[in-house]
Amino acid sequence: MNINLTLIGQAISLFIFVWFCMKYIWPPIINALQEREKRIADGLAAADAGQDKLVEADRRLVELVDEGKQKANEIIVQAQKRGDEILEEAKNAARVEGDRLIEAAHAEIERERTQARDDLRQEVAVLALAGAERILMREVDRNAHDEILARLSAEL
């Protein structure tokens, strides 16, 4: 009987131990496991969302890079157009300045030619007067002499 009573005591002790574990030990452990399972599931969901965001960010990056390249090409084209415009403006300004310099040179040449003619007229008049004076030295009438010289210088 001793074995049976010991066996019954051990069974009751085991039953009390199992009941105590199920009542006080198992619920916190199960809650901790469920909490951990939930955190792992949330982490996996966040990882999937992060992966989706990464794919979206990569797609957006490609779009932005393409857009940037397109804008850069547009800016380059605009810069080339503006450069051509500036070059054309410079050519026109140089052409205008060249025409102005040519006109100034023609005016200077004309002025110098007029000056040379006047100088030659004066020299011819002086020479004519000198020649006429020598010829007319023989004549006495000074008024007639001055009149002839005035007409001669006017004609020249």
C-alpha positions in Angstrom: 0.0 0.0 0.0 2.8 2.1 0.5 3.6 2.3 -3.2 0.0 3.1 -4.1 -0.3 5.9 -1.6 3.1 7.3 -2.8 2.0 7.0 -6.4 -1.3 8.7 -5.6 0.6 11.5 -3.7 3.0 11.9 -6.6 0.1 12.0 -9.1 -1.7 14.7 -6.9 1.6 16.6 -6.7 2.1 16.4 -10.4 -1.5 17.5 -11.0 -1.1 20.5 -8.6 2.3 21.3 -10.3 0.7 21.2 -13.8 -2.3 23.2 -12.7 0.0 25.8 -11.1 2.2 26.0 -14.2 -0.9 26.3 -16.5 -2.4 29.0 -14.2 0.6 31.1 -13.4 3.6 30.1 -15.6 2.2 29.2 -19.1 0.1 32.4 -19.7 3.1 34.8 -19.4 5.2 32.5 -21.6 2.4 32.2 -24.2 1.8 35.9 -24.1 5.6 36.6 -24.6 5.6 34.1 -27.5 2.6 35.7 -29.1 4.1 39.1 -28.6 7.3 38.0 -30.2 5.4 36.4 -33.0 3.5 39.6 -33.5 6.7 41.7 -33.5 8.3 39.3 -36.0 5.2 39.6 -38.2 5.2 43.4 -37.9 8.9 43.4 -38.7 8.4 41.3 -41.8 5.5 43.5 -42.9 7.7 46.6 -42.3 10.5 44.9 -44.3 8.0 44.2 -47.1 6.8 47.8 -47.0 10.4 49.0 -46.9 11.2 46.8 -49.9 8.2 48.3 -51.7 9.3 51.8 -50.8 12.8 51.0 -52.0 11.4 49.8 -55.4 9.3 53.0 -55.6 12.3 55.1 -54.6 14.4 53.5 -57.3 11.7 54.1 -59.9 11.3 57.7 -58.8 15.1 58.1 -58.9 15.2 56.8 -62.4 12.4 59.3 -63.3 14.2 62.2 -61.6 17.5 61.3 -63.4 15.7 61.1 -66.7 14.0 64.4 -66.0 17.3 66.0 -65.0 19.0 64.8 -68.1 16.1 66.2 -70.2 16.3 69.6 -68.5 20.1 69.6 -68.9 19.7 68.9 -72.6 17.1 71.7 -72.9 19.5 74.1 -71.0 22.3 73.1 -73.3 20.2 73.7 -76.4 19.0 77.1 -75.0 22.7 78.0 -74.2 23.7 77.1 -77.8 20.9 79.2 -79.2 21.9 82.1 -77.0 25.5 81.7 -78.0 24.5 81.8 -81.6 22.4 84.9 -81.0 25.3 86.6 -79.2 27.7 85.7 -82.0 25.3 87.0 -84.6 24.9 90.3 -82.6 28.6 90.6 -82.4 29.0 90.1 -86.2 26.3 92.7 -86.8 28.0 95.2 -84.4 31.3 94.5 -86.1 29.8 95.1 -89.5 28.2 98.3 -88.4 31.5 99.5 -86.8 33.4 98.6 -90.0 30.9 100.5 -92.1 31.3 103.5 -89.7 35.1 103.3 -90.0 34.9 103.1 -93.8 32.6 106.2 -93.9 35.0 108.0 -91.5 37.9 107.1 -93.7 36.1 108.3 -96.9 35.3 111.6 -95.1 38.9 112.0 -94.0 40.1 111.2 -97.6 37.7 113.8 -99.0 38.8 116.4 -96.4 42.5 115.7 -97.2 41.8 115.9 -100.9 40.0 119.2 -100.5 42.8 120.5 -98.3 45.4 119.4 -100.9 43.4 121.2 -103.7 43.3 124.3 -101.6 47.0 124.1 -100.9 47.8 123.5 -104.6 45.5 126.5 -105.6 47.4 128.7 -103.2 50.8 127.6 -104.4 49.7 128.0 -108.1 48.3 131.4 -107.2 51.6 132.3 -105.5 53.6 131.0 -108.5 51.3 132.7 -110.9 51.6 136.0 -109.0 55.3 135.6 -108.9 55.4 135.0 -112.6 52.9 137.7 -113.4 54.8 140.1 -111.1 58.0 139.5 -113.1 56.2 140.0 -116.4 54.3 143.0 -115.2 57.2 144.6 -113.5 57.7 146.3 -116.7 54.3 147.9 -116.5 53.6 150.8 -114.2 49.9 150.4 -113.6 49.6 148.7 -110.3 45.7 148.7 -110.2 45.4 146.8 -113.5 48.0 144.4 -112.2 46.0 143.7 -109.0 42.8 143.2 -111.0 44.3 140.7 -113.3 45.8 138.7 -110.4 42.5 138.7 -108.5 40.7 137.3 -111.6 43.5 134.7 -112.1 43.3 133.5 -108.5 39.5 133.3 -108.6 39.6 131.2 -111.8 42.0 128.8 -110.2 
